[in-house]
Amino acid sequence: MQTQDPSIARANALDTAAISDALDRLGIAGQCLNIHPRDPRFGLVGRAFTVLYGPAGRPAGTVGDYIDDVPPGSVVVLDNGGRENATVWGDILTEIAHRRGLAGTVIDGACRDVALCLELGYPVYSRSYSMRTGKDRVQVEAVGIAVTIGEARVAPGDLLRGDADGVVVIPREHETDVLAAAESISASEDAIRSAVREGRRLDQARREQGYHHLQSKRT
């Protein structure tokens, strides 16, 4: 029986906004900028399985047959260098990933065959989407190394959380501090909402919770 990862459960209870503010407070660049869900109802949380792409050589390498090696519950993280002219994820991978119980896919680049991920509810986050194949255009250079997704570094095993606002990465070596900070920020914002519902002025409630400095870098 697989032991549940407590950090995954904690991250799943938080939204990306709270985690982003916690990352800012700790001076960690973990926001995966301009990486969007193909459906705003998608959400994901899990540990990174990383793949790095580069331009295809001669003869061209493959776009990858790694999917059967990804542990269930993982997030497939594909660094295609932001390329939007060559897709590296499509319906075959979506079907297999969904069947194998993967948590989702995050791509710095483009995906295709969006209809199936929408039909299955399999979370795909990417810079864009297109029909144009990556075969003979890009190839897998490495698996299981640190990659870059939307200007954020993602190492194998790092924790990713995605929701309607996008994706954040929590470096494994900092996840205890980031999660604690995010939980504190989320609790402060909940307290503000409760106070306002009870008739308190917003400026007063925010002042009491230190709202304008929740994300400020601590020295």
N, C-alpha and C positions, 0 to 999 in steps of 0.2 A: 504494500500500500504506500503510495507516494505521500511524503510529508508536505503539508501545505506551507508555502513560503509566507511568513508573516508580513514581510515587506510588501509583497504583492497585494495582500489583503488591505494593508494600510494605504497604499497608493491608489487602489481601486476606490477607496472611500473619499478620495480627494479629487477636485477638478484640476485641470491644467493651469488655471489662473492662479490658484493658491500655491501650486508647486512652482510656477514661474516666479511668483513674488518671493518665495523661499530661496530659490536659486539666486535671485538678485541680492537678497539680504546676505547670502554667503559668498557672493562674488564668483558664482559658477555660471559659465555660459552654456546652459542646457536647453535653451529654446530652439527647436528645429524650425527655423524661419521659412515661411512660404511652403510648408508641407501641409496639405489639406486633406480631410476625409472626402472620399468620393460620395459619401452620404453623411449629412450632419448628424444623423442618428447613430453613426458608428461610434464605438468606444473600444479601447484596447488597453491591456496592461500585461506586461510580461518581461522576460529577460531576453536580451538581444542575441540573435544568431546573425553574424555579420558576413556580408559578401561585398567584395570590391570589384568594380568593372573598369576596363580600360578600352581604348580603341582596338578594333580587331586587327590582328596581324595577318601575315600571309605565309602559310594558309591560316585562315581564321580559326580561332578557338571557339568554344561553345558559350552560349549564354547561361549554361549551368544545369547540372542534374543533381543538385545538392539536396533537394527537397526531402528525400527519404532519410536524410541524416539529421534533420532538424528535430530536437526533442519536443514532444507535445507541450503546449502551453507557452512556447517561445514566440517571440516576435521576429519575423524575418526582416532584416535591415539591409537594404540594397543601396550601395553608394555607386550611382551611375554618373557621378560628377555633375549633376544638374542637367544632364542632356535631355532635351525634349524631342529630339529627332530620332530616337531609337528606344523602343520599349523593352523592358526586361522582366515583365510580369504579365501573364495573360490567363485565359480561362482554364488551361490544363493545370497550371500551378494553383490557381484559386480552388479548383475542385479537390485536388489532393490535399492542400493545406487545410481546407475545411473538414475533409474527412478524417484527417489525422489529428484534429483538435489543436491546431496552432492558434495563437492568440490574435494574429493579424500580420500585416505586411506594411513596412514603411520604406518609401523609395525617394531618394534624391534624384529625380528623373521622372520618366513617364511610365504609365501602365497602359494596358489595353484590355479589351473584352470586359468593360465595366459592367455590362448588364448582368453577368453571372455573379459578381461579388454583391451586387444589389439584391439579386434574387435569393442568394444563399444567406445574406446577412453577414458575409465574411468581411471584416474591416480591412480596407486598403486605404492607405494614406500616401499621397504622392504629390510631386510638384505640378504635374499635369497628366493628361491622358491623350492617346492618339491610337491610330490603327497600325502605325508603321513599325515593323518588326525590328528588333535589335540584332537578329541573326545576320552574320557577316558584316555587322557595323560595330558591335562591341563584343567583348569576351570577358569571362571571369578571369581575374588576375590572382585573387587570393580569397580564401575563406577563413574566418576566425581571427581576423586582425582588426585593429582599430580603424574606423572609417569616419567620414564626415557626412552629416545629414543636416542640410539647412544651416550651415556654419557651426553646428554643434558636433563635438567629438563623441562618438559612440564606440565603446569597447565591448568585446564579447562579455555577456553576463550583466551588463548595465541594465538598469530598470527603465522601461519606457512606459509612459502613460499618454493615451490619446483620447480626445473627446471632440466635440463639435468645433472647438477653437484651434485644434491642431495637436502637435505632439511635443512633449518634453522628455528629456533623458536625464536620469539621475545617476551619476557615476557611482559605481558600486562602493568605492572607498568613502563616499560622502553620504550614502543614503540614510544612515541613522540621523545625521544632523539635518539633512534636507527634509525628511519626512516629519521630524519633530517640529521644525520651523513652519512647515506647511500646515500642520495640524493646529499650531498656535494661531497662525494667521486666519485659518478657516473659522476657528472658535471666536476670534475677535469680530469677524464679519457677521457671524451668526448672532453675536451679542448686540451688534448695531441694529440688525434687522428686528430683533426682538424688542429692543428699546423703542424703535420707531413705531412698531405695531402697537405698543402700549401708550403712544401719544407723545414720546420724547421728540424734541427737535433733532433733525439729522446732524446739524453742526455740533450740537452738544454730545450726541451719542458717538460721533466720530472722534471728537476730542477726548472723550473718556477712554476710548479704546486705542488711541494713538494711530488712527486710521491712516493719516497722511505719511506716516513713517514706517508702516508695517513692512514694506519691502526695502527700506533703506539699508544700505550696507552697514553692518555692525563692525566697529573697530575694537 
